[in-house]
Amino acid sequence: MGAGPIGMLALMVMRLRGFTDVTVTATRPYDSLKAKLVREIGATYVNTNVDQVSEDFDIVIEATGSTSAAYEALRHLGANGVAVLLGIYLDSRNVNIGPLLDDWRRNKLIIGATNASIRAFEMGVSDLVKARFEFGDWIRKLITKEVTLDEYEYAYNWGHEDIKSVIQIRSL
């Protein structure tokens, strides 16, 4: 869930690991840059403002940072499934997970990851190299805004089509 930078990188890793039936959910239109990039590497895009997800999944990766999206992720986790919560939930919203408690009998695993080891970093770099060969310039398309250090404030003016901003630091 989520087509921001973390969700897109999670999609990339899943495709590199051989997952062929991958669905990304987000709230941008079907003709948006995010939807196009999802489809470009062979995944399905679902705009949850238009269509509802009705099926259960073996693996759910939640990367929006929204507690309500995290709840939906768990709601769509199938039996013997794994949910990975990558979001940082700052909206301080309380979510009643009572309706999901019966799911524990369906052998579900929920893990979180908000930091990583050196080995995970090394694997990430390796995956970026592999993605260049597998998907061409796809990874570069995730950078939707590049600014100089003097223009840093613009990098933080988020728009719906933005995925990742980069601040260029030039040598003196």
RAPE-V811922 format. One record per backbone hydrogen bond with DSSP energy under -1.0 kcal/mol. CO is the residue of the C=O (numbers start at 1). NH is the residue of the N-H. E is the energy in kcal/mol with one decimal. If there is no record, write none. Layout:
co=CO nh=NH e=E
co=CO nh=NH e=E
This chain:
co=1 nh=63 e=-2.5
co=4 nh=8 e=-2.7
co=5 nh=9 e=-2.1
co=6 nh=10 e=-2.4
co=7 nh=11 e=-2.2
co=8 nh=12 e=-2.4
co=9 nh=13 e=-2.5
co=10 nh=14 e=-2.4
co=11 nh=15 e=-2.5
co=12 nh=16 e=-2.5
co=13 nh=17 e=-2.0
co=14 nh=19 e=-2.4
co=15 nh=18 e=-1.4
co=22 nh=44 e=-2.9
co=24 nh=46 e=-2.5
co=25 nh=2 e=-3.5
co=26 nh=48 e=-2.8
co=29 nh=32 e=-1.7
co=32 nh=36 e=-2.3
co=33 nh=37 e=-2.7
co=34 nh=38 e=-2.1
co=35 nh=39 e=-2.2
co=36 nh=40 e=-2.1
co=38 nh=43 e=-1.8
co=39 nh=42 e=-2.0
co=44 nh=24 e=-3.2
co=46 nh=26 e=-2.1
co=47 nh=50 e=-1.8
co=47 nh=51 e=-3.0
co=57 nh=78 e=-3.4
co=58 nh=82 e=-2.5
co=60 nh=84 e=-3.0
co=62 nh=86 e=-3.0
co=66 nh=70 e=-2.3
co=67 nh=71 e=-2.2
co=68 nh=72 e=-2.1
co=69 nh=73 e=-2.5
co=70 nh=74 e=-2.2
co=71 nh=75 e=-2.2
co=72 nh=76 e=-1.5
co=74 nh=77 e=-1.2
co=76 nh=57 e=-2.8
co=78 nh=81 e=-1.7
co=81 nh=109 e=-2.5
co=82 nh=60 e=-2.4
co=83 nh=111 e=-2.9
co=84 nh=62 e=-2.8
co=85 nh=113 e=-1.7
co=88 nh=90 e=-1.2
co=97 nh=100 e=-1.9
co=98 nh=101 e=-1.5
co=100 nh=103 e=-2.0
co=101 nh=104 e=-1.4
co=102 nh=105 e=-1.2
co=103 nh=106 e=-2.5
co=104 nh=107 e=-1.5
co=106 nh=80 e=-2.9
co=109 nh=83 e=-3.1
co=111 nh=85 e=-3.1
co=117 nh=121 e=-2.0
co=118 nh=122 e=-2.6
co=119 nh=123 e=-2.4
co=120 nh=124 e=-2.1
co=121 nh=125 e=-2.3
co=122 nh=126 e=-2.3
co=123 nh=127 e=-2.6
co=124 nh=128 e=-2.0
co=125 nh=129 e=-1.9
co=126 nh=130 e=-2.5
co=127 nh=131 e=-2.7
co=128 nh=132 e=-1.5
co=129 nh=133 e=-1.3
co=130 nh=134 e=-2.7
co=131 nh=135 e=-3.4
co=135 nh=138 e=-1.4
co=137 nh=141 e=-1.3
co=139 nh=142 e=-1.1
co=140 nh=143 e=-1.4
co=142 nh=144 e=-1.0
co=142 nh=164 e=-1.2
co=145 nh=166 e=-2.8
co=147 nh=168 e=-3.6
co=148 nh=151 e=-1.1
co=149 nh=152 e=-1.4
co=151 nh=154 e=-1.7
co=154 nh=157 e=-1.4
co=156 nh=158 e=-1.4
co=159 nh=162 e=-1.6
co=164 nh=144 e=-1.8
co=164 nh=145 e=-1.4
co=166 nh=147 e=-2.5
